[in-house]
């Protein structure tokens, strides 16, 4: 595993720790990372650590029913609140939030990254976004999408 990680140039956890917070305001980095995202949510929906859901009420016949469905932090409507305000109306802000939660929030709260390293998000991504490449960019302070092989 170590050899594979070294071959790809994927930063190890000690280099990643704290870097998303440090690079949080680097708008260009997050815009580059989100540049090919099509907001399909596949990365979130296939991820074994993503757990966000949407609660909604509907009426079936005369009875109201509260339902819960999977949601994705990359969907435009994800952070929208009452009155239509959206604190993350831009895609790069939602991409940044995804990385912040996985590599900053969870380590602070439970002491572990919310990423298993399984690569499902890479395989599912219609925009060809590789989480390993984005993390390299976060550590290096810049990221330009590498050319497709």
Residue, then its C-alpha position, 0 to 999 in steps of 0.5 A: x500500500x505504501x508503495x502505491x501511495x508513494x507512486x501516485x504521490x498521494x500525500x500521507x495523512x500527516x501532510x493532509x492534517x490541517x491543510x484543508x483548513x489552512x487552504x480554505x480561503x484559496x478560492x482559485x484552488x477550489x474553483x480548479x478542483x470543481x471545474x469539471x464537476x457536473x454536480x451529479x452527486x455520485x461521489x457522495x452517494x457512493x461514498x461509504x462515509x457520506x451520510x447526509x440526507x434531506x427531510x421533507x414532508x408530503x401529503x399522501x391522501x389525508x395524512x402527512x408523511x415525513x420522508x428522508x432521502x439521501x442528499x449530496x453536499x454537491x447539489x446546488x440546493x443542499x445548503x439552501x435554507x428557509x426563504x431560499x438563502x444559500x450560504x454555498x451557492x457556488x459549486x466551488x464552495x460546495x466542493x470545499x465544504x465536502x473536503x472540509x467535512x472529510x478532512x477537517x471536521x471529522x478529524x476534529x470531532x472523532x479523530x479520523x478522516x471521513x475517507x476510507x481511501x476506497x476510490x469509489x468516488x474516483x470511479x463514479x465521478x463523471x467529471x473525472x475528479x480524483x480526490x487524491x489529486x485534489x489532496x495533493x493540490x491542497x497540500x501544495x497550495x495549488x491544483x490544476x486538473x491533470x490531463x486525462x490519461 
